[in-house]
Amino acid sequence: MTRLVGEEWFRAAAAAFVARERPNTPSLQAYGATFAAFLADFAPAAERPYLAGVARLEGFWIESHGAVDAPVLDATGLVGSP
């Protein structure tokens, strides 16, 4: 996201988020879950309405990157039971 808004802007937005949203879990991955909603209501982001969507997309990437892999369905599972 810093490529879209610059490091200074992002740091200011992150600082405002941290001041408003105190963590309630030790996981940093979970802590940013409400960042997209924060950006949607963050007045300095009004000129960039796409930022909340970008933050949501980045949140989905973080969630999927840290997710446990599901077991792979093998060929016998595709055939089904007789």
MDTraj code that builds the backbone (N, CA, C; nanometers):
import mdtraj as md
import numpy as np

residues = "MET THR ARG LEU VAL GLY GLU GLU TRP PHE ARG ALA ALA ALA ALA ALA PHE VAL ALA ARG GLU ARG PRO ASN THR PRO SER LEU GLN ALA TYR GLY ALA THR PHE ALA ALA PHE LEU ALA ASP PHE ALA PRO ALA ALA GLU ARG PRO TYR LEU ALA GLY VAL ALA ARG LEU GLU GLY PHE TRP ILE GLU SER HIS GLY ALA VAL ASP ALA PRO VAL LEU ASP ALA THR GLY LEU VAL GLY SER PRO".split()
xyz = np.array([
    [0.0825, -0.1189, 0.0000],
    [0.0000, 0.0000, 0.0000],
    [0.0867, 0.1251, 0.0000],
    [0.2067, 0.1159, 0.0545],
    [0.2925, 0.2337, 0.0577],
    [0.3262, 0.2826, -0.0821],
    [0.3225, 0.1942, -0.1802],
    [0.3469, 0.2370, -0.3187],
    [0.2353, 0.3282, -0.3693],
    [0.1166, 0.3110, -0.3156],
    [0.0024, 0.3918, -0.3590],
    [-0.0032, 0.5280, -0.2901],
    [0.0381, 0.5324, -0.1648],
    [0.0199, 0.6560, -0.0872],
    [0.1499, 0.7176, -0.0366],
    [0.2586, 0.6429, -0.0428],
    [0.3854, 0.6913, 0.0098],
    [0.4034, 0.6499, 0.1545],
    [0.5276, 0.6381, 0.1949],
    [0.5577, 0.5891, 0.3293],
    [0.5097, 0.6837, 0.4385],
    [0.5260, 0.8131, 0.4184],
    [0.4859, 0.9099, 0.5207],
    [0.3354, 0.9056, 0.5461],
    [0.2562, 0.9022, 0.4385],
    [0.1105, 0.8967, 0.4522],
    [0.0693, 0.7682, 0.5225],
    [0.1282, 0.6560, 0.4795],
    [0.0926, 0.5272, 0.5381],
    [0.1287, 0.5218, 0.6860],
    [0.2455, 0.5736, 0.7208],
    [0.2851, 0.5750, 0.8622],
    [0.1862, 0.6573, 0.9457],
    [0.1417, 0.7694, 0.8930],
    [0.0450, 0.8531, 0.9653],
    [-0.0886, 0.7799, 0.9799],
    [-0.1326, 0.7126, 0.8753],
    [-0.2581, 0.6366, 0.8814],
    [-0.2454, 0.5210, 0.9811],
    [-0.1320, 0.4511, 0.9766],
    [-0.1103, 0.3401, 1.0698],
    [-0.1069, 0.3904, 1.2142],
    [-0.0439, 0.5040, 1.2376],
    [-0.0393, 0.5607, 1.3724],
    [-0.1795, 0.5974, 1.4207],
    [-0.2610, 0.6525, 1.3320],
    [-0.3985, 0.6866, 1.3685],
    [-0.4783, 0.5597, 1.3984],
    [-0.4564, 0.4548, 1.3203],
    [-0.5232, 0.3266, 1.3426],
    [-0.4839, 0.2691, 1.4783],
    [-0.3549, 0.2695, 1.5088],
    [-0.3051, 0.2151, 1.6355],
    [-0.3620, 0.2935, 1.7535],
    [-0.3736, 0.4248, 1.7382],
    [-0.4282, 0.5072, 1.8464],
    [-0.5756, 0.4769, 1.8699],
    [-0.6477, 0.4421, 1.7648],
    [-0.7918, 0.4158, 1.7763],
    [-0.8242, 0.2701, 1.8076],
    [-0.7499, 0.1790, 1.7509],
    [-0.7775, 0.0360, 1.7633],
    [-0.6673, -0.0321, 1.8433],
    [-0.6890, -0.0520, 1.9692],
    [-0.5913, -0.1223, 2.0529],
    [-0.6007, -0.2726, 2.0251],
    [-0.4882, -0.3420, 2.0226],
    [-0.4928, -0.4865, 1.9959],
    [-0.5606, -0.5627, 2.1092],
    [-0.6389, -0.6630, 2.0727],
    [-0.7012, -0.7473, 2.1746],
    [-0.6531, -0.8919, 2.1618],
    [-0.5496, -0.9123, 2.0800],
    [-0.4894, -1.0432, 2.0619],
    [-0.3395, -1.0248, 2.0372],
    [-0.2584, -1.1213, 2.0746],
    [-0.1142, -1.1076, 2.0514],
    [-0.0729, -1.1262, 1.9056],
    [-0.1633, -1.1713, 1.8211],
    [-0.1319, -1.1961, 1.6801],
    [-0.1396, -1.0669, 1.5996],
    [-0.0297, -1.0297, 1.5357],
    [-0.0307, -0.9103, 1.4514],
    [-0.1133, -0.9327, 1.3256],
    [-0.1240, -1.0566, 1.2788],
    [-0.2069, -1.0846, 1.1616],
    [-0.3524, -1.0510, 1.1907],
    [-0.4002, -1.0878, 1.3077],
    [-0.5387, -1.0598, 1.3441],
    [-0.5593, -0.9122, 1.3772],
    [-0.4557, -0.8460, 1.4256],
    [-0.4686, -0.7065, 1.4679],
    [-0.5113, -0.6149, 1.3536],
    [-0.4630, -0.6361, 1.2360],
    [-0.4965, -0.5489, 1.1240],
    [-0.6268, -0.5815, 1.0545],
    [-0.7044, -0.6730, 1.1085],
    [-0.8279, -0.7169, 1.0427],
    [-0.9279, -0.6037, 1.0195],
    [-0.9255, -0.5011, 1.1020],
    [-1.0213, -0.3908, 1.0877],
    [-0.9609, -0.2679, 1.0182],
    [-0.8393, -0.2837, 0.9654],
    [-0.7724, -0.1696, 0.9021],
    [-0.8484, -0.1195, 0.7788],
    [-0.9049, -0.2095, 0.7002],
    [-0.9804, -0.1675, 0.5812],
    [-1.1019, -0.0837, 0.6203],
    [-1.1738, -0.1283, 0.7217],
    [-1.2900, -0.0512, 0.7687],
    [-1.2464, 0.0841, 0.8232],
    [-1.1328, 0.0862, 0.8913],
    [-1.0778, 0.2119, 0.9419],
    [-1.0511, 0.3072, 0.8260],
    [-0.9864, 0.2576, 0.7203],
    [-0.9537, 0.3434, 0.6055],
    [-1.0791, 0.3955, 0.5364],
    [-1.1853, 0.3165, 0.5354],
    [-1.3102, 0.3596, 0.4716],
    [-1.3677, 0.4829, 0.5401],
    [-1.3416, 0.4985, 0.6704],
    [-1.3924, 0.6130, 0.7465],
    [-1.2858, 0.7169, 0.7789],
    [-1.1627, 0.6943, 0.7348],
    [-1.0500, 0.7820, 0.7650],
    [-1.0545, 0.9019, 0.6702],
    [-1.0801, 1.0205, 0.7249],
    [-1.0991, 1.1405, 0.6426],
    [-0.9860, 1.1656, 0.5420],
    [-0.8585, 1.1524, 0.5792],
    [-0.7528, 1.1751, 0.4803],
    [-0.7531, 1.0748, 0.3646],
    [-0.8242, 0.9635, 0.3784],
    [-0.8317, 0.8648, 0.2704],
    [-0.9507, 0.8906, 0.1779],
    [-1.0302, 0.9914, 0.2065],
    [-1.1495, 1.0189, 0.1255],
    [-1.1149, 1.0452, -0.0210],
    [-0.9981, 1.1040, -0.0451],
    [-0.9550, 1.1312, -0.1830],
    [-0.9125, 1.0039, -0.2557],
    [-0.8958, 0.8967, -0.1807],
    [-0.8512, 0.7682, -0.2366],
    [-0.9497, 0.6590, -0.1936],
    [-1.0692, 0.6548, -0.2491],
    [-1.1715, 0.5601, -0.2039],
    [-1.1345, 0.4134, -0.2275],
    [-1.0364, 0.3879, -0.3103],
    [-0.9939, 0.2506, -0.3399],
    [-0.9062, 0.1905, -0.2297],
    [-0.8565, 0.2723, -0.1374],
    [-0.7630, 0.2229, -0.0364],
    [-0.8239, 0.1164, 0.0546],
    [-0.9486, 0.1318, 0.0915],
    [-1.0119, 0.0307, 0.1777],
    [-1.0158, -0.1037, 0.1053],
    [-1.0454, -0.1031, -0.0227],
    [-1.0454, -0.2266, -0.1006],
    [-0.9073, -0.2881, -0.1114],
    [-0.8068, -0.2052, -0.1295],
    [-0.6682, -0.2540, -0.1351],
    [-0.6300, -0.3148, -0.0005],
    [-0.6673, -0.2500, 0.1078],
    [-0.6369, -0.3027, 0.2413],
    [-0.7093, -0.4353, 0.2640],
    [-0.8331, -0.4464, 0.2158],
    [-0.9084, -0.5712, 0.2275],
    [-0.8381, -0.6834, 0.1506],
    [-0.7947, -0.6509, 0.0288],
    [-0.7237, -0.7484, -0.0537],
    [-0.5941, -0.7923, 0.0140],
    [-0.5184, -0.6988, 0.0679],
    [-0.3950, -0.7335, 0.1383],
    [-0.4256, -0.8176, 0.2623],
    [-0.5346, -0.7886, 0.3296],
    [-0.5752, -0.8691, 0.4452],
    [-0.6083, -1.0120, 0.4058],
    [-0.6762, -1.0279, 0.2912],
    [-0.7064, -1.1629, 0.2420],
    [-0.5786, -1.2385, 0.2084],
    [-0.4811, -1.1673, 0.1501],
    [-0.3538, -1.2329, 0.1172],
    [-0.2847, -1.2786, 0.2451],
    [-0.2806, -1.1945, 0.3464],
    [-0.2171, -1.2310, 0.4736],
    [-0.2885, -1.3510, 0.5353],
    [-0.4203, -1.3493, 0.5326],
    [-0.4981, -1.4597, 0.5886],
    [-0.4706, -1.5903, 0.5141],
    [-0.4699, -1.5851, 0.3822],
    [-0.4472, -1.7075, 0.3048],
    [-0.3023, -1.7542, 0.3157],
    [-0.2098, -1.6613, 0.3240],
    [-0.0682, -1.6969, 0.3351],
    [-0.0404, -1.7717, 0.4664],
    [-0.1096, -1.7348, 0.5704],
    [-0.0886, -1.7981, 0.6999],
    [-0.1804, -1.9155, 0.7278],
    [-0.2698, -1.9465, 0.6347],
    [-0.3663, -2.0542, 0.6564],
    [-0.3015, -2.1914, 0.6421],
    [-0.3567, -2.2860, 0.7117],
    [-0.3116, -2.4247, 0.7016],
    [-0.3609, -2.4813, 0.5698],
    [-0.2741, -2.5551, 0.5011],
    [-0.3130, -2.6170, 0.3748],
    [-0.4166, -2.7268, 0.3989],
    [-0.5171, -2.7303, 0.3146],
    [-0.6189, -2.8350, 0.3226],
    [-0.5647, -2.9611, 0.2564],
    [-0.6138, -3.0769, 0.2998],
    [-0.5680, -3.1994, 0.2351],
    [-0.6103, -3.2020, 0.0884],
    [-0.5276, -3.2631, 0.0071],
    [-0.5542, -3.2714, -0.1361],
    [-0.6462, -3.3905, -0.1625],
    [-0.7428, -3.3714, -0.2496],
    [-0.8340, -3.4793, -0.2876],
    [-0.7627, -3.5698, -0.3884],
    [-0.7551, -3.6985, -0.3576],
    [-0.6888, -3.7896, -0.4501],
    [-0.7909, -3.8493, -0.5472],
    [-0.7445, -3.9300, -0.6409],
    [-0.8289, -3.9848, -0.7462],
    [-0.9399, -4.0728, -0.6902],
    [-0.9146, -4.1469, -0.5848],
    [-1.0202, -4.2320, -0.5277],
    [-1.1321, -4.1472, -0.4683],
    [-1.1012, -4.0330, -0.4215],
    [-1.2034, -3.9439, -0.3693],
    [-1.2934, -3.8887, -0.4784],
    [-1.2396, -3.8776, -0.6000],
    [-1.3180, -3.8287, -0.7133],
    [-1.4164, -3.9345, -0.7632],
    [-1.3785, -4.0606, -0.7513],
    [-1.4632, -4.1701, -0.8022],
    [-1.5871, -4.1867, -0.7172],
    [-1.5737, -4.1704, -0.5880],
    [-1.6860, -4.1886, -0.4982],
    [-1.6959, -4.3323, -0.4524],
    [-1.7890, -4.3590, -0.3650],
    [-1.8025, -4.4959, -0.3124],
    [-1.9044, -4.5729, -0.3954],
    [-1.8831, -4.7067, -0.4074],
    [-1.9749, -4.7896, -0.4904],
    [-2.1095, -4.8072, -0.4281],
])
top = md.Topology()
chain = top.add_chain()
for i, resn in enumerate(residues, 1):
    res = top.add_residue(resn, chain, resSeq=i)
    for name in ("N", "CA", "C"):
        top.add_atom(name, md.element.get_by_symbol(name[0]), res)
traj = md.Trajectory(xyz[None], top)
